[in-house]
Amino acid sequence: MLLCEVLDSQGQGTGRIIGTADWIGAGDGDTVLINADGDAVQVYAKNPEAPLRNVVMGIVDELEGKGA
């Protein structure tokens, strides 16, 4: 389980914290991509009864584009 702070469009923390399942090994300070589709997370966990909503889907190397 990983606690993640949601970022705004500028990459700054919003103060909103969410709990996230993490099978890929993200570390403290990593920027991650989170899937918040509970059904998709249950498929990923291979357990339709898993009480999960959020899962880390990737670790972000760098942000590009407008606002990054």
JONORNOR-V139522 format. One record per residue. N is the residue number from 1. RES is the residue in one small letter. PSI is psi in degrees with one decimal (999 if undefined). Layout:
BEGIN
n:N res:RES psi:PSI
n:N res:RES psi:PSI
END
This chain:
BEGIN
n:1 res:m psi:137.9
n:2 res:l psi:135.6
n:3 res:l psi:126.6
n:4 res:c psi:140.8
n:5 res:e psi:128.4
n:6 res:v psi:136.4
n:7 res:l psi:153.0
n:8 res:d psi:-175.7
n:9 res:s psi:-13.6
n:10 res:q psi:-0.9
n:11 res:g psi:14.4
n:12 res:q psi:145.1
n:13 res:g psi:140.8
n:14 res:t psi:-12.4
n:15 res:g psi:-12.2
n:16 res:r psi:122.9
n:17 res:i psi:134.1
n:18 res:i psi:146.4
n:19 res:g psi:137.7
n:20 res:t psi:133.6
n:21 res:a psi:140.1
n:22 res:d psi:107.5
n:23 res:w psi:-1.8
n:24 res:i psi:-7.4
n:25 res:g psi:36.5
n:26 res:a psi:147.0
n:27 res:g psi:175.0
n:28 res:d psi:126.3
n:29 res:g psi:-9.7
n:30 res:d psi:143.0
n:31 res:t psi:129.2
n:32 res:v psi:156.5
n:33 res:l psi:126.1
n:34 res:i psi:133.6
n:35 res:n psi:120.8
n:36 res:a psi:16.7
n:37 res:d psi:104.5
n:38 res:g psi:-39.0
n:39 res:d psi:-44.0
n:40 res:a psi:-37.1
n:41 res:v psi:-39.6
n:42 res:q psi:-36.3
n:43 res:v psi:-45.0
n:44 res:y psi:-39.8
n:45 res:a psi:-8.8
n:46 res:k psi:38.1
n:47 res:n psi:103.4
n:48 res:p psi:-11.6
n:49 res:e psi:1.2
n:50 res:a psi:128.8
n:51 res:p psi:58.8
n:52 res:l psi:149.0
n:53 res:r psi:-38.2
n:54 res:n psi:143.1
n:55 res:v psi:141.7
n:56 res:v psi:124.1
n:57 res:m psi:-14.7
n:58 res:g psi:157.7
n:59 res:i psi:127.4
n:60 res:v psi:126.9
n:61 res:d psi:-48.5
n:62 res:e psi:157.0
n:63 res:l psi:137.9
n:64 res:e psi:161.3
n:65 res:g psi:-173.8
n:66 res:k psi:126.7
n:67 res:g psi:-6.2
n:68 res:a psi:999
END
